[in-house]
Amino acid sequence: MNKGRRRFIRQTRIIPLAALSSLGAAEKGSLRADAAGNQKATRKGDSRWRCVLGLDRERRRVSGSAAALVAAVRRGADLRIYTEFRHNEHIDTKSDNPELIREVADFRVTYLLDDRWVAGIINLRQPIELPNGFGPRPSMSFFLYNQNGLQAIARPYLDGEPATGKMGSAPIGDYRDMAKYHQFDAWDAGTNAPSSNFAYDFETFRFWVCDEWEEVFAHDAAGRTLSGSIEALAEEFARGREVKVGLGGLCADMAAAPAPAIPHEVYVQCGSCYYYTERKQFMAASHPVVRVKPAIPLRYRSQEWDFGWLMPRSDGHVARWLVDPYTLKFQRGQGRHAIRWFVR
């Protein structure tokens, strides 16, 4: 590990585990060396995705490993999760249709907590009412899955209807007709942003990663280079490559004093990117990000999450344009964070 990478680890308080990329690639195919001598995986078929962890309906590991998932997310890998469930057990419990449904969902915001725990959040989904269309009210479905299969949902409504409830702990719902659904708690019922934590006994869980991102630049919260270079980032983005960031300690301000936040890094892809060629400064507009108070497992609680957009910059400055989910009011803010920049 180079000196710059070690400095970045200290800055974000993330301690690296042993590299597992070669092992994961060997499970699916063979390894080849590129022109620079770096090992890359060649996989059977055309899929860029590989399953690194599988769980059964009781969320027990049946294939792969959590360590392989952690290592992939640390490298900036994209995450999708495959599950299976039956229509009359999950969608319509009054139905006599036992048809098996397969689902694969994008978790485009990923968390690495204490360098040992992965959680992913769906950040673009409107609620779907299978098999015909959408749910009764417009909202965001911020589903959250942990690496052990524990799940959560936060649902900020977008229609402006007045709240009928109060913030705080709420009674657990009556789900006796849904035997595979186990709700652990409920928060903010009747407000504009209810949430809950639960487990659903899906027939299987498969954690798929697309591990094609390349880290080209890393700096601390003051913008001091730790590895790579701003020139490499600028050159690669100008070739049309996509950009993704790993933001150290993005949600640290959500932890209650005096206890410090769990060390964490949040990964989100960026859309439009900009490079000032004379001052050599890079900045980007992120896709929507969901911030949650760091915890293992990651979970929603009252007033411990929000969402919005970020503008990370190569000097460590991160501008925030965040939404209060209870009022849907936007608030500007800023912070300084160690950032790793990836390209694909």
PyMOL commands that set and color helices and strands:
alter all, ss='L'
color gray80, all
select helices_A, chain A and resi 3-12+21-28+66-74+87-91+230-238+252-254
alter helices_A, ss='H'
color red, helices_A
select strands_A, chain A and resi 29-33+39-43+49-56+61-64+78-86+100-107+109-113+117-121+128-129+133-134+142-146+151-154+169-170+181-187+195-200+204-210+214-219+225-228+243-248+264-276+281-286+289-292+305-312+317-323+330-336+339-343
alter strands_A, ss='S'
color yellow, strands_A
deselect
rebuild
show_as cartoon
